Amino acid sequence: MKTLYISFLLVLGIFRIGYSQEIISGKVSDSDGLALVGATVVIKGSNLFALTDENGNFNISTDRQPPFTLEFSFVGFESKSQRINQISSSPLTVVLEDENILAEVVITARRRAEEIQKVPIPISVVSGALVEEAGAFNVNRLKELVPSVQLYSSNPRNTTLNIRGLGSTFGLTNDGIDPGVGFYVDGVYYARPAVTTLDFIDIEQIEVLRGPQGTLFGKNTTSGAFNITTRRPSFQPKVNFETSFGNLGFIQSKSSITGPLTEKVAGRLSFSGSHRDGTLYNVATQRRENTINNLGLRGQLLYLPNDNVEILVAGDVTRQRPDGFAQVVAGVVETRRQPFRQFNQIISDLNYTLPSQNAFDRIIDHDTPWRSGNDLGGVSVNVDYKIGSGTLTATSAWRYWNWDPSNDRDFTGLQALSLSQAPSKHDQWSHEMRYAGEFSSKLSGVVGVYNLTQNLRSNDVHTEESGRDQWRFVQSSTSPLWTTPGLLDGYGTKTRSSLLSLSAAVFGQLDWKVTDKFSVLPGIRYNYDEKRVKFDRQVYGGLQTDDPALIALKNSVYNAQEFEADVTESNVSGQLTLAYAANSWINTFATYSKSFKPVGINLGGLPRENGETLLDLARIEPEDVSHYELGVKTNPTKRATLNLIFHRSDIKNFQTLVQTPDLSVNRGYLANAELVRVSGVELDGSWSASRNFKIFGSLAYTDGKYVKFENAPVPLEEVGGESFKDISGGRLPGISKWAGSIGAELSKDSKFISKQGKSFIALEGFFRSEFSTSPSPSQFLNVDGYELINVRAGFRTEEGFSVFLWSRNIFDKNYFEQLLPGAGNIGHYAGVLGDPRTFGLTLSYSIR
């Protein structure tokens, strides 16, 4: 037996010597001639394979006789097969085509999944991956990627989110009106502006819809909408971890876990936590102010009872406890008041000097603690039921907002306004049912109903209180009675208020394909709105006296006020879009829409005249918006997109905020401007020059002005003269004529700690020209234009491992995000400072 075995091996050895192996060599590259490193070459039907080296070359040995087939594959490229009929000494040259050179972006802007370039709406899309890598973890940072978006926030409550310069009133928030930019997360409307300060949690994609979206997204979208989708539960188990460390004590951790719980139920749990030390230093308390201290948790359950039904239950909670948002005195204006009522004279009389004359020294001496306790959360249930060629969707949600603030509204170390606190509670309930699908081969669309109720109330009271130095700030005459000891010490107001609102709507939008190239898209929405306010403000404290003259001085600062008001309004919004697809790479559209921003009601106090409250100012007329849009979306090559949009909006009864010198009208009051117009041009595009180099950019020109506003408030420098002025022709606040962003990434196939992946370097740049931050045009409350550059460099793999260094505002640009006058319009104004240069390291890893 042993002899037979040895003989068999000898025969086998002779056979193999007589039949030598052949070597097949070649090179694999992409369509631009760039080598593909790590491409797989396999002889079909065998286990013989090779990987290309750093130059894209391969060698594979075989004892097979032709004919046979070689298969070439590489991640992100179309696989290719090549028949080998005879083995040649010449190397093979193999070119693989990108499987999807420019990734198709799918959106749900029209309440159904569609490819973005085919939708006749101007939309900017930011992927969750870019949000994470670019550090755009909230809307304030996201605006650097979408130049049509403006966000101004002196604290979460007082936040203005605009698109194309329109949306919300500029300045301190009055709760009696609705925003004009809708904010939706997984189909649920978030009613409070404070949500824009939240850290994004496990985001899949953010769609920014520009222009009125009232037909499908509701009345609160007269200038656009944010449509945010989070990552859904998956039946494939996966765990993600991400941790970032940076200067200023920055630490941010994110994690998520998903997987099956049963055969038909999957879950997902996501967490986000952020901390950063403050960017301002308080010399009075020897502490840093404007910290970041955020925690967020989101959980989801996905139930698939059968192939036609999906049920998603979601809940989230966010807790923010920053020491902020403090502002720095940025300048002083000489008003038209008497010399003794000028800011510099006031602080001189009180033997006070500002801690710095340069806002960018980032030094303050505020004596009232800054607190911005911000709690938000809720639960929602979404059911998708496939019926015929469409889907019936029902979404119900409850959300809450609890606000616990403390502010130093005089912006100094003096005890002028010693307390300024408006703690609030808010609950909302929303229900929507809609059907989206195809009604015939040429007709598709969406129809539905919507209901939203809100309950906003003080918790327990809103407080404004004067300190020992307040008398000098509000002193309106040279009467010696103003110097009466303790006259205004501890004198203030306590306000209890509530707002109940109801909104209901029926809506529909159709897409009629008249021909293969031409479509007509009409839409209509009926809205009903109802708001009821109770307002009760009482005064307390100060010098207890029976002297009528002293009582009159006190009442000139604060006074009691009580009123109830209710408003109702109904209207019909509509739009008509004509879309024409000239060919497979050019889509054009023209849109006219009529929409309304809901009726408003003043909540925060009303002006008085001759001792009487002006109740006729309680109602704020709804905005009437006529909008025109022309657009062309193109794919010049399979590697590029290029879109051009022209837009114009005419707004009658534009809702604006009047900042009043009257402290008793807390946070100003609302009014209507007769006519406002905003027009502009937007250009955006992207280009995948190769699989290793991508670039995108946007450019926006926007012109906004008051066509007619004859009874407007005066700017800060004119306080003390006329009470109102005609600012017709003046520009709207918050709008830069020019704004743009650009992003690029260069990568290279490489190895890092034995992992195959890509090393990369990326940057995002943002710029905007100067803009006004005063509701009425001012010579002083204008922010200079600025530009920001953010960069990052590192390594990532397809399996979900990445490590990179990053820096935001790498050139340490000093800039203001907003300027706002001090309480009482004394002459000084404060600035919300942009972040200084920050830098750090981010590590992330996924386990499947």
Buried (B, 14 or more C-beta within 10 A) or exposed (E): EEEEEEEEEEEEEEEEEEEEEEEBBBBBBBBEEBBBBBBBBBBEEEEBEBEBBEEBBBEBEBEBEEEBEBBBBBEBBEEBEEEBEEEEEEEBEBBBEBEEBBEEBEBBBBBBEBEBBEBBBBBBBBBBEBBBBBBBBBBBBBBBBBBBBBBBBBBBBBBBBBBBBBBBBBBBBBBBBBBBBBBBBBBBBBBBBBBBBBBBBBBBBBBBBBBBBBBBBBBBBBBBBBBBBBBBBBBEEBBBBBBBBBEBEBBBBBBBBBBBEEEEBBBBBBBBBBBBBBBBBBEEBEBBBBBBBBBBBBBBBBBBEEEEEBBBBBBBBBBBBBBBBBBBBBBBBBBEBEEEBBBBBBBEEBEBEBBBEEBBEBBBBBBBBBBBBBBBBBBBBBBBBBEEEBBBBBBBBBBBBBBBBBBBBBBBBBBBBBBBBBBBBBBBBBBBBBBBBBBEEEEBBBBBBBBBBBBBBBBEBBBBBBBBBBBBBBBBEEEEBBEBEBBBBBBBBBBBBBBBBBBBBBBBBBBBBEEEEEBEBBBBBBBBBBBBBBBBBBBEBBBEBEEEEBEEBBBBBBBBBEBEBEBEBBBEBBBBBBBBBEEEBBBBBBBEBBBBBBBBBBBBBBBBEEEEBBEEBBBBBBBBBBBBBBBBBBBEEEBBBBBBBBBBBBBBBBBBBBBBBBBBBBBBBBBBBBBBBBBBBBBBBBBBEBBBBBBBBBBBBBBBBBBBBEBBBBBBBBBBEEEBBEBBEBBBBBBBBBBBBBBBBBBEBBBBEEEBBBBBBBBBBBBBBEBBBBBBBBEBBBBEBBBBBBBBBBBBBEEBBBBBBBBBBBEEBBBBBBBBBBBBBBBBBBBBBBBBBBBBBBBBBBEE
